[in-house]
């Protein structure tokens, strides 16, 4: 799949992983956290296509206890990946 980008930073997004179920596929309304900019977006139900969250969704996302944990894990993954590039 190509042409899918983070709606916030524009980084290419050709894969997604559910932290607790690696066999899951994204459904409409599921939340995604970008590995590059750590912003949250919402799957549209069209493959990996995502959109920016509405204000109400953003409030809900930010109040979810796992979101900060996943965002921090994403940051560690990218830090590790960038260290491997050198
Ligand atoms: Zn991003």
PDB file of the backbone (N, CA, C, O) and the ligand in Angstrom, with CONECT records:
HET     ZN  A 101       1
ATOM      1  N   UNK A   1       0.854  -1.186   0.000  1.00  0.00           N
ATOM      2  CA  UNK A   1       0.000   0.000   0.000  1.00  0.00           C
ATOM      3  C   UNK A   1       0.889   1.235   0.000  1.00  0.00           C
ATOM      4  O   UNK A   1       1.885   1.282   0.722  1.00  0.00           O
ATOM      5  N   UNK A   2       0.543   2.224  -0.794  1.00  0.00           N
ATOM      6  CA  UNK A   2       1.343   3.436  -0.838  1.00  0.00           C
ATOM      7  C   UNK A   2       0.423   4.651  -0.859  1.00  0.00           C
ATOM      8  O   UNK A   2      -0.788   4.537  -1.047  1.00  0.00           O
ATOM      9  N   UNK A   3       1.032   5.814  -0.661  1.00  0.00           N
ATOM     10  CA  UNK A   3       0.260   7.038  -0.725  1.00  0.00           C
ATOM     11  C   UNK A   3      -0.475   7.381   0.546  1.00  0.00           C
ATOM     12  O   UNK A   3      -1.201   8.374   0.592  1.00  0.00           O
ATOM     13  N   UNK A   4      -0.298   6.561   1.606  1.00  0.00           N
ATOM     14  CA  UNK A   4      -0.933   6.862   2.880  1.00  0.00           C
ATOM     15  C   UNK A   4       0.071   7.631   3.724  1.00  0.00           C
ATOM     16  O   UNK A   4       1.208   7.197   3.910  1.00  0.00           O
ATOM     17  N   UNK A   5      -0.362   8.773   4.229  1.00  0.00           N
ATOM     18  CA  UNK A   5       0.533   9.619   5.020  1.00  0.00           C
ATOM     19  C   UNK A   5      -0.123   9.992   6.334  1.00  0.00           C
ATOM     20  O   UNK A   5      -1.348   9.994   6.460  1.00  0.00           O
ATOM     21  N   UNK A   6       0.723  10.311   7.319  1.00  0.00           N
ATOM     22  CA  UNK A   6       0.228  10.848   8.583  1.00  0.00           C
ATOM     23  C   UNK A   6      -0.481  12.169   8.293  1.00  0.00           C
ATOM     24  O   UNK A   6       0.095  13.032   7.629  1.00  0.00           O
ATOM     25  N   UNK A   7      -1.723  12.355   8.772  1.00  0.00           N
ATOM     26  CA  UNK A   7      -2.434  13.598   8.494  1.00  0.00           C
ATOM     27  C   UNK A   7      -1.821  14.809   9.193  1.00  0.00           C
ATOM     28  O   UNK A   7      -2.159  15.947   8.868  1.00  0.00           O
ATOM     29  N   UNK A   8      -0.921  14.575  10.152  1.00  0.00           N
ATOM     30  CA  UNK A   8      -0.303  15.688  10.874  1.00  0.00           C
ATOM     31  C   UNK A   8       1.047  16.074  10.288  1.00  0.00           C
ATOM     32  O   UNK A   8       1.277  17.242   9.973  1.00  0.00           O
ATOM     33  N   UNK A   9       1.951  15.092  10.138  1.00  0.00           N
ATOM     34  CA  UNK A   9       3.324  15.415   9.721  1.00  0.00           C
ATOM     35  C   UNK A   9       3.626  15.002   8.291  1.00  0.00           C
ATOM     36  O   UNK A   9       4.660  15.394   7.749  1.00  0.00           O
ATOM     37  N   UNK A  10       2.746  14.217   7.659  1.00  0.00           N
ATOM     38  CA  UNK A  10       2.957  13.832   6.270  1.00  0.00           C
ATOM     39  C   UNK A  10       3.926  12.687   6.077  1.00  0.00           C
ATOM     40  O   UNK A  10       4.246  12.334   4.942  1.00  0.00           O
ATOM     41  N   UNK A  11       4.404  12.094   7.175  1.00  0.00           N
ATOM     42  CA  UNK A  11       5.315  10.962   7.037  1.00  0.00           C
ATOM     43  C   UNK A  11       4.585   9.777   6.413  1.00  0.00           C
ATOM     44  O   UNK A  11       3.401   9.564   6.676  1.00  0.00           O
ATOM     45  N   UNK A  12       5.292   9.005   5.585  1.00  0.00           N
ATOM     46  CA  UNK A  12       4.645   7.844   4.969  1.00  0.00           C
ATOM     47  C   UNK A  12       4.238   6.820   6.018  1.00  0.00           C
ATOM     48  O   UNK A  12       4.941   6.619   7.008  1.00  0.00           O
ATOM     49  N   UNK A  13       3.112   6.183   5.796  1.00  0.00           N
ATOM     50  CA  UNK A  13       2.609   5.190   6.733  1.00  0.00           C
ATOM     51  C   UNK A  13       2.155   3.975   5.946  1.00  0.00           C
ATOM     52  O   UNK A  13       1.088   3.987   5.332  1.00  0.00           O
ATOM     53  N   UNK A  14       2.974   2.916   5.964  1.00  0.00           N
ATOM     54  CA  UNK A  14       2.623   1.728   5.192  1.00  0.00           C
ATOM     55  C   UNK A  14       2.353   0.524   6.079  1.00  0.00           C
ATOM     56  O   UNK A  14       2.222  -0.595   5.584  1.00  0.00           O
ATOM     57  N   UNK A  15       2.269   0.745   7.397  1.00  0.00           N
ATOM     58  CA  UNK A  15       1.990  -0.357   8.305  1.00  0.00           C
ATOM     59  C   UNK A  15       1.365   0.188   9.584  1.00  0.00           C
ATOM     60  O   UNK A  15       1.545   1.353   9.938  1.00  0.00           O
ATOM     61  N   UNK A  16       0.627  -0.684  10.267  1.00  0.00           N
ATOM     62  CA  UNK A  16       0.043  -0.330  11.557  1.00  0.00           C
ATOM     63  C   UNK A  16       0.040  -1.575  12.424  1.00  0.00           C
ATOM     64  O   UNK A  16      -0.135  -2.688  11.928  1.00  0.00           O
ATOM     65  N   UNK A  17       0.234  -1.383  13.725  1.00  0.00           N
ATOM     66  CA  UNK A  17       0.247  -2.506  14.648  1.00  0.00           C
ATOM     67  C   UNK A  17      -0.617  -2.186  15.854  1.00  0.00           C
ATOM     68  O   UNK A  17      -0.498  -1.119  16.457  1.00  0.00           O
ATOM     69  N   UNK A  18      -1.482  -3.120  16.194  1.00  0.00           N
ATOM     70  CA  UNK A  18      -2.263  -3.018  17.428  1.00  0.00           C
ATOM     71  C   UNK A  18      -1.381  -3.579  18.533  1.00  0.00           C
ATOM     72  O   UNK A  18      -1.013  -4.752  18.480  1.00  0.00           O
ATOM     73  N   UNK A  19      -1.024  -2.759  19.553  1.00  0.00           N
ATOM     74  CA  UNK A  19      -0.069  -3.208  20.563  1.00  0.00           C
ATOM     75  C   UNK A  19      -0.469  -4.489  21.290  1.00  0.00           C
ATOM     76  O   UNK A  19       0.401  -5.255  21.703  1.00  0.00           O
ATOM     77  N   UNK A  20      -1.764  -4.735  21.453  1.00  0.00           N
ATOM     78  CA  UNK A  20      -2.188  -5.894  22.222  1.00  0.00           C
ATOM     79  C   UNK A  20      -2.681  -7.044  21.347  1.00  0.00           C
ATOM     80  O   UNK A  20      -3.000  -8.112  21.869  1.00  0.00           O
ATOM     81  N   UNK A  21      -2.751  -6.851  20.031  1.00  0.00           N
ATOM     82  CA  UNK A  21      -3.212  -7.908  19.135  1.00  0.00           C
ATOM     83  C   UNK A  21      -2.611  -7.657  17.755  1.00  0.00           C
ATOM     84  O   UNK A  21      -3.186  -6.935  16.940  1.00  0.00           O
ATOM     85  N   UNK A  22      -1.444  -8.261  17.500  1.00  0.00           N
ATOM     86  CA  UNK A  22      -0.723  -7.980  16.263  1.00  0.00           C
ATOM     87  C   UNK A  22      -1.455  -8.484  15.027  1.00  0.00           C
ATOM     88  O   UNK A  22      -1.096  -8.107  13.911  1.00  0.00           O
ATOM     89  N   UNK A  23      -2.475  -9.326  15.194  1.00  0.00           N
ATOM     90  CA  UNK A  23      -3.214  -9.827  14.035  1.00  0.00           C
ATOM     91  C   UNK A  23      -4.417  -8.951  13.696  1.00  0.00           C
ATOM     92  O   UNK A  23      -5.098  -9.196  12.700  1.00  0.00           O
ATOM     93  N   UNK A  24      -4.685  -7.931  14.513  1.00  0.00           N
ATOM     94  CA  UNK A  24      -5.851  -7.075  14.286  1.00  0.00           C
ATOM     95  C   UNK A  24      -5.646  -6.186  13.064  1.00  0.00           C
ATOM     96  O   UNK A  24      -4.516  -5.827  12.732  1.00  0.00           O
ATOM     97  N   UNK A  25      -6.732  -5.836  12.403  1.00  0.00           N
ATOM     98  CA  UNK A  25      -6.679  -4.863  11.305  1.00  0.00           C
ATOM     99  C   UNK A  25      -7.468  -3.628  11.730  1.00  0.00           C
ATOM    100  O   UNK A  25      -8.452  -3.736  12.462  1.00  0.00           O
ATOM    101  N   UNK A  26      -7.029  -2.437  11.261  1.00  0.00           N
ATOM    102  CA  UNK A  26      -7.693  -1.220  11.715  1.00  0.00           C
ATOM    103  C   UNK A  26      -9.137  -1.128  11.240  1.00  0.00           C
ATOM    104  O   UNK A  26      -9.457  -1.434  10.091  1.00  0.00           O
ATOM    105  N   UNK A  27      -9.996  -0.698  12.153  1.00  0.00           N
ATOM    106  CA  UNK A  27     -11.404  -0.478  11.836  1.00  0.00           C
ATOM    107  C   UNK A  27     -11.698   1.011  11.919  1.00  0.00           C
ATOM    108  O   UNK A  27     -10.973   1.764  12.569  1.00  0.00           O
ATOM    109  N   UNK A  28     -12.771   1.429  11.254  1.00  0.00           N
ATOM    110  CA  UNK A  28     -13.166   2.831  11.283  1.00  0.00           C
ATOM    111  C   UNK A  28     -13.319   3.296  12.729  1.00  0.00           C
ATOM    112  O   UNK A  28     -13.996   2.651  13.530  1.00  0.00           O
ATOM    113  N   UNK A  29     -12.687   4.410  13.051  1.00  0.00           N
ATOM    114  CA  UNK A  29     -12.789   4.964  14.389  1.00  0.00           C
ATOM    115  C   UNK A  29     -11.663   4.551  15.317  1.00  0.00           C
ATOM    116  O   UNK A  29     -11.497   5.136  16.387  1.00  0.00           O
ATOM    117  N   UNK A  30     -10.875   3.535  14.916  1.00  0.00           N
ATOM    118  CA  UNK A  30      -9.718   3.157  15.730  1.00  0.00           C
ATOM    119  C   UNK A  30      -8.699   4.292  15.740  1.00  0.00           C
ATOM    120  O   UNK A  30      -8.606   5.073  14.793  1.00  0.00           O
ATOM    121  N   UNK A  31      -7.952   4.364  16.812  1.00  0.00           N
ATOM    122  CA  UNK A  31      -6.960   5.428  16.989  1.00  0.00           C
ATOM    123  C   UNK A  31      -5.595   4.948  16.517  1.00  0.00           C
ATOM    124  O   UNK A  31      -5.225   3.795  16.738  1.00  0.00           O
ATOM    125  N   UNK A  32      -4.855   5.827  15.871  1.00  0.00           N
ATOM    126  CA  UNK A  32      -3.481   5.554  15.461  1.00  0.00           C
ATOM    127  C   UNK A  32      -2.570   6.604  16.073  1.00  0.00           C
ATOM    128  O   UNK A  32      -2.938   7.774  16.173  1.00  0.00           O
ATOM    129  N   UNK A  33      -1.374   6.180  16.482  1.00  0.00           N
ATOM    130  CA  UNK A  33      -0.366   7.129  16.955  1.00  0.00           C
ATOM    131  C   UNK A  33       0.813   7.046  15.995  1.00  0.00           C
ATOM    132  O   UNK A  33       1.389   5.976  15.797  1.00  0.00           O
ATOM    133  N   UNK A  34       1.164   8.174  15.405  1.00  0.00           N
ATOM    134  CA  UNK A  34       2.243   8.229  14.414  1.00  0.00           C
ATOM    135  C   UNK A  34       3.596   7.988  15.093  1.00  0.00           C
ATOM    136  O   UNK A  34       3.903   8.599  16.116  1.00  0.00           O
ATOM    137  N   UNK A  35       4.404   7.086  14.509  1.00  0.00           N
ATOM    138  CA  UNK A  35       5.732   6.815  15.062  1.00  0.00           C
ATOM    139  C   UNK A  35       6.672   8.002  14.883  1.00  0.00           C
ATOM    140  O   UNK A  35       7.646   8.138  15.623  1.00  0.00           O
ATOM    141  N   UNK A  36       6.388   8.856  13.912  1.00  0.00           N
ATOM    142  CA  UNK A  36       7.291   9.968  13.619  1.00  0.00           C
ATOM    143  C   UNK A  36       6.996  11.186  14.498  1.00  0.00           C
ATOM    144  O   UNK A  36       7.911  11.757  15.092  1.00  0.00           O
ATOM    145  N   UNK A  37       5.731  11.583  14.583  1.00  0.00           N
ATOM    146  CA  UNK A  37       5.406  12.818  15.316  1.00  0.00           C
ATOM    147  C   UNK A  37       4.591  12.555  16.583  1.00  0.00           C
ATOM    148  O   UNK A  37       4.322  13.485  17.343  1.00  0.00           O
ATOM    149  N   UNK A  38       4.200  11.316  16.817  1.00  0.00           N
ATOM    150  CA  UNK A  38       3.450  10.899  18.002  1.00  0.00           C
ATOM    151  C   UNK A  38       2.073  11.553  18.092  1.00  0.00           C
ATOM    152  O   UNK A  38       1.474  11.572  19.167  1.00  0.00           O
ATOM    153  N   UNK A  39       1.567  12.083  16.996  1.00  0.00           N
ATOM    154  CA  UNK A  39       0.222  12.650  17.043  1.00  0.00           C
ATOM    155  C   UNK A  39      -0.797  11.531  16.835  1.00  0.00           C
ATOM    156  O   UNK A  39      -0.509  10.503  16.223  1.00  0.00           O
ATOM    157  N   UNK A  40      -1.979  11.762  17.357  1.00  0.00           N
ATOM    158  CA  UNK A  40      -3.058  10.782  17.225  1.00  0.00           C
ATOM    159  C   UNK A  40      -3.873  11.099  15.982  1.00  0.00           C
ATOM    160  O   UNK A  40      -4.084  12.264  15.643  1.00  0.00           O
ATOM    161  N   UNK A  41      -4.329  10.048  15.305  1.00  0.00           N
ATOM    162  CA  UNK A  41      -5.240  10.203  14.180  1.00  0.00           C
ATOM    163  C   UNK A  41      -6.257   9.070  14.261  1.00  0.00           C
ATOM    164  O   UNK A  41      -6.142   8.169  15.092  1.00  0.00           O
ATOM    165  N   UNK A  42      -7.244   9.132  13.390  1.00  0.00           N
ATOM    166  CA  UNK A  42      -8.365   8.186  13.441  1.00  0.00           C
ATOM    167  C   UNK A  42      -8.459   7.461  12.100  1.00  0.00           C
ATOM    168  O   UNK A  42      -8.491   8.096  11.046  1.00  0.00           O
ATOM    169  N   UNK A  43      -8.503   6.130  12.143  1.00  0.00           N
ATOM    170  CA  UNK A  43      -8.660   5.348  10.913  1.00  0.00           C
ATOM    171  C   UNK A  43     -10.034   5.617  10.309  1.00  0.00           C
ATOM    172  O   UNK A  43     -11.038   5.719  11.014  1.00  0.00           O
ATOM    173  N   UNK A  44     -10.046   5.728   8.977  1.00  0.00           N
ATOM    174  CA  UNK A  44     -11.308   6.018   8.279  1.00  0.00           C
ATOM    175  C   UNK A  44     -12.077   4.756   7.905  1.00  0.00           C
ATOM    176  O   UNK A  44     -13.235   4.832   7.496  1.00  0.00           O
ATOM    177  N   UNK A  45     -11.434   3.590   8.045  1.00  0.00           N
ATOM    178  CA  UNK A  45     -12.059   2.343   7.616  1.00  0.00           C
ATOM    179  C   UNK A  45     -11.652   1.971   6.199  1.00  0.00           C
ATOM    180  O   UNK A  45     -12.078   0.938   5.683  1.00  0.00           O
ATOM    181  N   UNK A  46     -10.821   2.815   5.556  1.00  0.00           N
ATOM    182  CA  UNK A  46     -10.317   2.553   4.198  1.00  0.00           C
ATOM    183  C   UNK A  46      -8.843   2.166   4.304  1.00  0.00           C
ATOM    184  O   UNK A  46      -7.966   3.003   4.093  1.00  0.00           O
ATOM    185  N   UNK A  47      -8.570   0.919   4.626  1.00  0.00           N
ATOM    186  CA  UNK A  47      -7.182   0.468   4.768  1.00  0.00           C
ATOM    187  C   UNK A  47      -6.479   1.222   5.891  1.00  0.00           C
ATOM    188  O   UNK A  47      -6.970   1.279   7.018  1.00  0.00           O
ATOM    189  N   UNK A  48      -5.317   1.804   5.568  1.00  0.00           N
ATOM    190  CA  UNK A  48      -4.543   2.540   6.568  1.00  0.00           C
ATOM    191  C   UNK A  48      -4.821   4.038   6.520  1.00  0.00           C
ATOM    192  O   UNK A  48      -4.140   4.814   7.191  1.00  0.00           O
ATOM    193  N   UNK A  49      -5.811   4.454   5.734  1.00  0.00           N
ATOM    194  CA  UNK A  49      -6.116   5.884   5.638  1.00  0.00           C
ATOM    195  C   UNK A  49      -6.587   6.402   6.995  1.00  0.00           C
ATOM    196  O   UNK A  49      -7.387   5.763   7.679  1.00  0.00           O
ATOM    197  N   UNK A  50      -6.075   7.566   7.365  1.00  0.00           N
ATOM    198  CA  UNK A  50      -6.431   8.177   8.642  1.00  0.00           C
ATOM    199  C   UNK A  50      -6.756   9.648   8.429  1.00  0.00           C
ATOM    200  O   UNK A  50      -6.376  10.263   7.433  1.00  0.00           O
ATOM    201  N   UNK A  51      -7.467  10.177   9.394  1.00  0.00           N
ATOM    202  CA  UNK A  51      -7.802  11.607   9.383  1.00  0.00           C
ATOM    203  C   UNK A  51      -7.474  12.185  10.746  1.00  0.00           C
ATOM    204  O   UNK A  51      -7.313  11.455  11.723  1.00  0.00           O
ATOM    205  N   UNK A  52      -7.379  13.506  10.801  1.00  0.00           N
ATOM    206  CA  UNK A  52      -7.163  14.170  12.081  1.00  0.00           C
ATOM    207  C   UNK A  52      -8.410  13.965  12.944  1.00  0.00           C
ATOM    208  O   UNK A  52      -9.522  13.939  12.418  1.00  0.00           O
ATOM    209  N   UNK A  53      -8.239  13.821  14.251  1.00  0.00           N
ATOM    210  CA  UNK A  53      -9.408  13.650  15.122  1.00  0.00           C
ATOM    211  C   UNK A  53     -10.194  14.946  15.260  1.00  0.00           C
ATOM    212  O   UNK A  53      -9.638  16.038  15.147  1.00  0.00           O
ATOM    213  N   UNK A  54     -11.497  14.812  15.506  1.00  0.00           N
ATOM    214  CA  UNK A  54     -12.310  15.978  15.839  1.00  0.00           C
ATOM    215  C   UNK A  54     -11.932  16.440  17.239  1.00  0.00           C
ATOM    216  O   UNK A  54     -11.239  15.724  17.963  1.00  0.00           O
ATOM    217  N   UNK A  55     -12.380  17.629  17.626  1.00  0.00           N
ATOM    218  CA  UNK A  55     -12.071  18.133  18.973  1.00  0.00           C
ATOM    219  C   UNK A  55     -12.594  17.171  20.036  1.00  0.00           C
ATOM    220  O   UNK A  55     -11.909  16.907  21.025  1.00  0.00           O
ATOM    221  N   UNK A  56     -13.805  16.644  19.840  1.00  0.00           N
ATOM    222  CA  UNK A  56     -14.388  15.720  20.823  1.00  0.00           C
ATOM    223  C   UNK A  56     -13.573  14.432  20.899  1.00  0.00           C
ATOM    224  O   UNK A  56     -13.330  13.907  21.986  1.00  0.00           O
ATOM    225  N   UNK A  57     -13.151  13.925  19.735  1.00  0.00           N
ATOM    226  CA  UNK A  57     -12.331  12.710  19.720  1.00  0.00           C
ATOM    227  C   UNK A  57     -10.996  12.965  20.401  1.00  0.00           C
ATOM    228  O   UNK A  57     -10.487  12.106  21.122  1.00  0.00           O
ATOM    229  N   UNK A  58     -10.423  14.153  20.172  1.00  0.00           N
ATOM    230  CA  UNK A  58      -9.133  14.469  20.766  1.00  0.00           C
ATOM    231  C   UNK A  58      -9.224  14.483  22.298  1.00  0.00           C
ATOM    232  O   UNK A  58      -8.322  13.997  22.981  1.00  0.00           O
ATOM    233  N   UNK A  59     -10.292  15.029  22.817  1.00  0.00           N
ATOM    234  CA  UNK A  59     -10.494  15.033  24.275  1.00  0.00           C
ATOM    235  C   UNK A  59     -10.559  13.598  24.786  1.00  0.00           C
ATOM    236  O   UNK A  59      -9.958  13.262  25.806  1.00  0.00           O
ATOM    237  N   UNK A  60     -11.301  12.752  24.057  1.00  0.00           N
ATOM    238  CA  UNK A  60     -11.443  11.347  24.453  1.00  0.00           C
ATOM    239  C   UNK A  60     -10.087  10.628  24.374  1.00  0.00           C
ATOM    240  O   UNK A  60      -9.731   9.859  25.267  1.00  0.00           O
ATOM    241  N   UNK A  61      -9.339  10.888  23.294  1.00  0.00           N
ATOM    242  CA  UNK A  61      -8.039  10.241  23.099  1.00  0.00           C
ATOM    243  C   UNK A  61      -7.086  10.641  24.227  1.00  0.00           C
ATOM    244  O   UNK A  61      -6.410   9.794  24.812  1.00  0.00           O
ATOM    245  N   UNK A  62      -7.042  11.937  24.522  1.00  0.00           N
ATOM    246  CA  UNK A  62      -6.083  12.430  25.523  1.00  0.00           C
ATOM    247  C   UNK A  62      -6.421  11.951  26.931  1.00  0.00           C
ATOM    248  O   UNK A  62      -5.552  11.917  27.801  1.00  0.00           O
ATOM    249  N   UNK A  63      -7.683  11.581  27.158  1.00  0.00           N
ATOM    250  CA  UNK A  63      -8.061  11.109  28.490  1.00  0.00           C
ATOM    251  C   UNK A  63      -7.890   9.603  28.634  1.00  0.00           C
ATOM    252  O   UNK A  63      -8.067   9.058  29.723  1.00  0.00           O
ATOM    253  N   UNK A  64      -7.544   8.921  27.529  1.00  0.00           N
ATOM    254  CA  UNK A  64      -7.377   7.471  27.591  1.00  0.00           C
ATOM    255  C   UNK A  64      -6.037   7.136  28.255  1.00  0.00           C
ATOM    256  O   UNK A  64      -5.000   7.648  27.833  1.00  0.00           O
ATOM    257  N   UNK A  65      -6.044   6.292  29.277  1.00  0.00           N
ATOM    258  CA  UNK A  65      -4.808   6.043  30.026  1.00  0.00           C
ATOM    259  C   UNK A  65      -3.700   5.380  29.224  1.00  0.00           C
ATOM    260  O   UNK A  65      -2.527   5.534  29.562  1.00  0.00           O
ATOM    261  N   UNK A  66      -4.042   4.641  28.164  1.00  0.00           N
ATOM    262  CA  UNK A  66      -3.008   3.928  27.402  1.00  0.00           C
ATOM    263  C   UNK A  66      -2.333   4.786  26.335  1.00  0.00           C
ATOM    264  O   UNK A  66      -1.253   4.435  25.859  1.00  0.00           O
ATOM    265  N   UNK A  67      -2.948   5.899  25.954  1.00  0.00           N
ATOM    266  CA  UNK A  67      -2.420   6.679  24.831  1.00  0.00           C
ATOM    267  C   UNK A  67      -1.028   7.217  25.128  1.00  0.00           C
ATOM    268  O   UNK A  67      -0.140   7.108  24.282  1.00  0.00           O
ATOM    269  N   UNK A  68      -0.816   7.790  26.295  1.00  0.00           N
ATOM    270  CA  UNK A  68       0.512   8.330  26.633  1.00  0.00           C
ATOM    271  C   UNK A  68       1.536   7.201  26.678  1.00  0.00           C
ATOM    272  O   UNK A  68       2.680   7.373  26.256  1.00  0.00           O
ATOM    273  N   UNK A  69       1.117   6.048  27.190  1.00  0.00           N
ATOM    274  CA  UNK A  69       2.026   4.902  27.265  1.00  0.00           C
ATOM    275  C   UNK A  69       2.451   4.461  25.854  1.00  0.00           C
ATOM    276  O   UNK A  69       3.629   4.209  25.604  1.00  0.00           O
ATOM    277  N   UNK A  70       1.477   4.373  24.939  1.00  0.00           N
ATOM    278  CA  UNK A  70       1.789   3.967  23.564  1.00  0.00           C
ATOM    279  C   UNK A  70       2.642   5.027  22.866  1.00  0.00           C
ATOM    280  O   UNK A  70       3.566   4.696  22.124  1.00  0.00           O
ATOM    281  N   UNK A  71       2.328   6.301  23.107  1.00  0.00           N
ATOM    282  CA  UNK A  71       3.108   7.372  22.469  1.00  0.00           C
ATOM    283  C   UNK A  71       4.549   7.322  22.954  1.00  0.00           C
ATOM    284  O   UNK A  71       5.475   7.513  22.167  1.00  0.00           O
ATOM    285  N   UNK A  72       4.743   7.069  24.232  1.00  0.00           N
ATOM    286  CA  UNK A  72       6.107   6.967  24.765  1.00  0.00           C
ATOM    287  C   UNK A  72       6.822   5.747  24.200  1.00  0.00           C
ATOM    288  O   UNK A  72       8.015   5.807  23.902  1.00  0.00           O
ATOM    289  N   UNK A  73       6.097   4.642  24.051  1.00  0.00           N
ATOM    290  CA  UNK A  73       6.698   3.445  23.453  1.00  0.00           C
ATOM    291  C   UNK A  73       7.082   3.724  22.003  1.00  0.00           C
ATOM    292  O   UNK A  73       8.135   3.280  21.544  1.00  0.00           O
ATOM    293  N   UNK A  74       6.237   4.455  21.283  1.00  0.00           N
ATOM    294  CA  UNK A  74       6.538   4.803  19.888  1.00  0.00           C
ATOM    295  C   UNK A  74       7.803   5.644  19.813  1.00  0.00           C
ATOM    296  O   UNK A  74       8.626   5.462  18.915  1.00  0.00           O
ATOM    297  N   UNK A  75       7.954   6.560  20.752  1.00  0.00           N
ATOM    298  CA  UNK A  75       9.147   7.403  20.760  1.00  0.00           C
ATOM    299  C   UNK A  75      10.403   6.562  20.987  1.00  0.00           C
ATOM    300  O   UNK A  75      11.443   6.802  20.373  1.00  0.00           O
ATOM    301  N   UNK A  76      10.291   5.569  21.883  1.00  0.00           N
ATOM    302  CA  UNK A  76      11.462   4.716  22.142  1.00  0.00           C
ATOM    303  C   UNK A  76      11.817   3.877  20.913  1.00  0.00           C
ATOM    304  O   UNK A  76      12.993   3.684  20.602  1.00  0.00           O
ATOM    305  N   UNK A  77      10.781   3.376  20.213  1.00  0.00           N
ATOM    306  CA  UNK A  77      11.022   2.589  19.000  1.00  0.00           C
ATOM    307  C   UNK A  77      11.760   3.431  17.967  1.00  0.00           C
ATOM    308  O   UNK A  77      12.738   2.976  17.374  1.00  0.00           O
ATOM    309  N   UNK A  78      11.290   4.665  17.751  1.00  0.00           N
ATOM    310  CA  UNK A  78      11.913   5.506  16.733  1.00  0.00           C
ATOM    311  C   UNK A  78      13.320   5.929  17.150  1.00  0.00           C
ATOM    312  O   UNK A  78      14.209   6.032  16.304  1.00  0.00           O
ATOM    313  N   UNK A  79      13.532   6.173  18.437  1.00  0.00           N
ATOM    314  CA  UNK A  79      14.873   6.532  18.907  1.00  0.00           C
ATOM    315  C   UNK A  79      15.836   5.372  18.636  1.00  0.00           C
ATOM    316  O   UNK A  79      16.969   5.574  18.200  1.00  0.00           O
ATOM    317  N   UNK A  80      15.361   4.163  18.902  1.00  0.00           N
ATOM    318  CA  UNK A  80      16.171   2.966  18.668  1.00  0.00           C
ATOM    319  C   UNK A  80      16.453   2.800  17.169  1.00  0.00           C
ATOM    320  O   UNK A  80      17.574   2.485  16.771  1.00  0.00           O
ATOM    321  N   UNK A  81      15.414   3.018  16.340  1.00  0.00           N
ATOM    322  CA  UNK A  81      15.574   2.866  14.887  1.00  0.00           C
ATOM    323  C   UNK A  81      16.562   3.888  14.350  1.00  0.00           C
ATOM    324  O   UNK A  81      17.397   3.562  13.506  1.00  0.00           O
ATOM    325  N   UNK A  82      16.474   5.123  14.832  1.00  0.00           N
ATOM    326  CA  UNK A  82      17.375   6.180  14.342  1.00  0.00           C
ATOM    327  C   UNK A  82      18.803   5.900  14.788  1.00  0.00           C
ATOM    328  O   UNK A  82      19.747   6.177  14.048  1.00  0.00           O
ATOM    329  N   UNK A  83      18.974   5.352  15.994  1.00  0.00           N
ATOM    330  CA  UNK A  83      20.319   5.026  16.469  1.00  0.00           C
ATOM    331  C   UNK A  83      20.924   3.944  15.575  1.00  0.00           C
ATOM    332  O   UNK A  83      22.136   3.929  15.360  1.00  0.00           O
ATOM    333  N   UNK A  84      20.093   3.039  15.052  1.00  0.00           N
ATOM    334  CA  UNK A  84      20.579   1.971  14.187  1.00  0.00           C
ATOM    335  C   UNK A  84      20.965   2.455  12.804  1.00  0.00           C
ATOM    336  O   UNK A  84      21.675   1.756  12.082  1.00  0.00           O
ATOM    337  N   UNK A  85      20.502   3.662  12.414  1.00  0.00           N
ATOM    338  CA  UNK A  85      20.811   4.199  11.090  1.00  0.00           C
ATOM    339  C   UNK A  85      22.234   4.731  11.030  1.00  0.00           C
ATOM    340  O   UNK A  85      22.807   4.842   9.946  1.00  0.00           O
ATOM    341  N   UNK A  86      22.807   5.057  12.171  1.00  0.00           N
ATOM    342  CA  UNK A  86      24.137   5.676  12.181  1.00  0.00           C
ATOM    343  C   UNK A  86      25.253   4.663  11.977  1.00  0.00           C
ATOM    344  O   UNK A  86      26.427   5.032  11.961  1.00  0.00           O
TER     345      UNK A  86
HETATM  346 ZN    ZN A 101       3.041  12.041  12.028  1.00  0.00          ZN
END
